[in-house]
């Protein structure tokens, strides 16, 4: 399992724009480098990232081979109600990881 770091403010006011930062440590491989035996190493990258706020998709990205080894993704959304932000990373070789963070929204 990859190590994910997520930074979300624990509280916000309704209507406030909040910044969300995610970073995942993942053993990335481009699929172009030769291994010790001279054979090309199979590609192993994160292909998709999504964030759902109480089940509703608020941010999504399709990633390509030029993505960094440990992708740092920063985006903004509007705090509408208390609940859960759910983050999912999907990649090659069946990789999938989901993490969740709670947020409390006040009036």
C-alpha contacts under 8 A as a table, 3 or more apart, distances in Angstrom:
res1	aa1	res2	aa2	distance
1	X	97	X	7.48
2	X	24	X	6.62
2	X	25	X	5.55
2	X	26	X	5.31
2	X	97	X	7.64
3	X	24	X	5.68
3	X	25	X	5.17
3	X	26	X	7.26
4	X	22	X	7.16
4	X	23	X	5.76
4	X	24	X	4.26
4	X	25	X	6.30
4	X	99	X	7.75
5	X	22	X	5.66
5	X	23	X	5.14
5	X	24	X	6.18
6	X	20	X	7.49
6	X	21	X	5.76
6	X	22	X	4.51
6	X	23	X	6.55
6	X	101	X	7.99
7	X	20	X	5.85
7	X	21	X	5.03
7	X	22	X	6.38
8	X	18	X	7.74
8	X	19	X	6.87
8	X	20	X	5.14
8	X	21	X	6.82
8	X	101	X	7.47
8	X	103	X	7.69
9	X	12	X	6.88
9	X	18	X	7.28
9	X	19	X	7.78
9	X	20	X	7.84
9	X	103	X	7.05
10	X	102	X	6.91
10	X	103	X	4.94
10	X	104	X	6.22
11	X	103	X	5.64
11	X	104	X	4.71
11	X	105	X	5.71
11	X	106	X	7.60
12	X	16	X	6.51
12	X	18	X	7.58
12	X	79	X	6.53
12	X	103	X	7.56
12	X	104	X	6.49
12	X	105	X	4.95
12	X	106	X	6.43
13	X	16	X	5.46
13	X	79	X	6.82
13	X	105	X	5.35
13	X	106	X	4.91
13	X	107	X	5.83
14	X	78	X	7.86
14	X	79	X	5.42
14	X	80	X	5.20
14	X	81	X	6.63
14	X	105	X	5.77
14	X	106	X	5.83
14	X	107	X	5.38
15	X	78	X	5.71
15	X	79	X	5.41
15	X	80	X	5.84
16	X	78	X	5.60
16	X	79	X	5.49
16	X	80	X	7.97
17	X	76	X	6.49
17	X	77	X	5.60
17	X	78	X	4.42
17	X	79	X	6.26
18	X	76	X	5.52
18	X	77	X	5.63
18	X	78	X	6.06
18	X	79	X	6.65
19	X	74	X	7.18
19	X	75	X	5.96
19	X	76	X	4.55
19	X	77	X	6.83
20	X	74	X	5.71
20	X	75	X	5.48
20	X	76	X	5.87
20	X	77	X	7.77
21	X	72	X	7.21
21	X	73	X	5.90
21	X	74	X	4.51
21	X	75	X	6.74
22	X	72	X	5.67
22	X	73	X	5.22
22	X	74	X	6.38
23	X	70	X	6.52
23	X	71	X	5.65
23	X	72	X	4.35
23	X	73	X	6.33
24	X	70	X	5.47
24	X	71	X	6.01
24	X	72	X	6.98
25	X	69	X	7.42
25	X	70	X	4.79
25	X	71	X	7.49
26	X	46	X	7.99
26	X	69	X	6.60
26	X	70	X	5.87
27	X	44	X	7.42
27	X	45	X	7.88
27	X	69	X	6.85
27	X	70	X	7.99
28	X	43	X	7.76
28	X	44	X	5.35
28	X	45	X	5.09
28	X	46	X	7.59
28	X	69	X	5.14
28	X	70	X	7.68
29	X	32	X	7.98
29	X	33	X	7.87
29	X	41	X	7.32
29	X	42	X	7.13
29	X	43	X	5.16
29	X	44	X	4.80
29	X	45	X	6.12
29	X	69	X	7.84
30	X	33	X	6.90
30	X	42	X	7.67
30	X	43	X	5.06
30	X	44	X	6.54
30	X	45	X	6.88
30	X	65	X	5.89
30	X	66	X	7.80
31	X	40	X	6.53
31	X	41	X	5.50
31	X	42	X	4.87
31	X	43	X	3.72
31	X	44	X	7.05
32	X	40	X	6.12
32	X	41	X	6.90
32	X	42	X	7.94
32	X	43	X	7.52
33	X	40	X	5.52
33	X	41	X	5.97
34	X	37	X	7.52
34	X	38	X	5.13
34	X	39	X	5.17
34	X	40	X	4.10
34	X	41	X	5.67
35	X	38	X	5.24
35	X	39	X	5.57
35	X	40	X	5.91
35	X	41	X	5.64
36	X	39	X	7.53
43	X	92	X	7.15
44	X	91	X	7.06
44	X	92	X	5.15
44	X	93	X	6.62
45	X	64	X	7.82
45	X	65	X	6.79
45	X	67	X	7.92
45	X	69	X	7.98
45	X	91	X	5.58
45	X	92	X	5.73
46	X	49	X	7.80
46	X	63	X	6.62
46	X	64	X	7.91
46	X	89	X	6.68
46	X	90	X	5.68
46	X	91	X	3.96
46	X	92	X	6.51
46	X	95	X	7.77
47	X	62	X	5.82
47	X	63	X	4.71
47	X	64	X	6.29
47	X	89	X	7.66
47	X	90	X	5.78
47	X	91	X	4.64
47	X	92	X	6.92
48	X	60	X	7.46
48	X	61	X	5.77
48	X	62	X	4.61
48	X	63	X	5.65
48	X	88	X	7.97
48	X	89	X	5.81
48	X	90	X	5.12
48	X	91	X	6.55
49	X	60	X	5.59
49	X	61	X	5.22
49	X	62	X	6.56
49	X	63	X	7.62
49	X	87	X	7.38
49	X	88	X	5.67
49	X	89	X	4.65
49	X	90	X	6.48
50	X	57	X	7.17
50	X	58	X	7.88
50	X	59	X	5.67
50	X	60	X	4.18
50	X	61	X	6.41
50	X	87	X	5.80
50	X	88	X	5.32
50	X	89	X	6.78
51	X	57	X	5.92
51	X	58	X	5.90
51	X	59	X	5.20
51	X	60	X	6.32
51	X	85	X	6.67
51	X	86	X	5.55
51	X	87	X	4.55
51	X	88	X	6.50
52	X	55	X	5.14
52	X	56	X	4.97
52	X	57	X	4.27
52	X	58	X	5.59
52	X	59	X	7.15
52	X	85	X	5.61
52	X	86	X	5.10
52	X	87	X	6.59
53	X	56	X	5.19
53	X	57	X	6.40
53	X	58	X	6.40
53	X	83	X	7.31
53	X	84	X	5.92
53	X	85	X	4.56
53	X	86	X	6.47
54	X	83	X	5.82
54	X	84	X	5.37
54	X	85	X	6.35
54	X	86	X	7.75
55	X	86	X	7.78
57	X	60	X	7.32
58	X	77	X	7.00
59	X	75	X	7.71
63	X	67	X	6.40
64	X	67	X	5.80
67	X	71	X	6.74
68	X	71	X	5.20
79	X	82	X	7.95
79	X	105	X	6.64
80	X	105	X	7.00
81	X	104	X	7.24
81	X	105	X	5.26
81	X	106	X	7.71
82	X	102	X	7.66
82	X	103	X	5.54
82	X	104	X	4.40
82	X	105	X	4.66
82	X	106	X	7.72
83	X	102	X	5.70
83	X	103	X	5.58
83	X	104	X	6.59
84	X	100	X	6.47
84	X	101	X	5.62
84	X	102	X	4.42
84	X	103	X	6.09
85	X	100	X	5.56
85	X	101	X	5.27
85	X	102	X	6.21
85	X	103	X	7.41
86	X	98	X	6.85
86	X	99	X	5.83
86	X	100	X	4.32
86	X	101	X	6.56
87	X	98	X	5.42
87	X	99	X	5.25
87	X	100	X	6.10
88	X	96	X	7.09
88	X	97	X	5.62
88	X	98	X	4.31
88	X	99	X	6.63
89	X	95	X	7.87
89	X	96	X	5.62
89	X	97	X	5.31
89	X	98	X	6.48
90	X	94	X	7.63
90	X	95	X	5.55
90	X	96	X	4.37
90	X	97	X	6.62
91	X	94	X	6.35
91	X	95	X	4.83
91	X	96	X	6.33
92	X	95	X	5.82
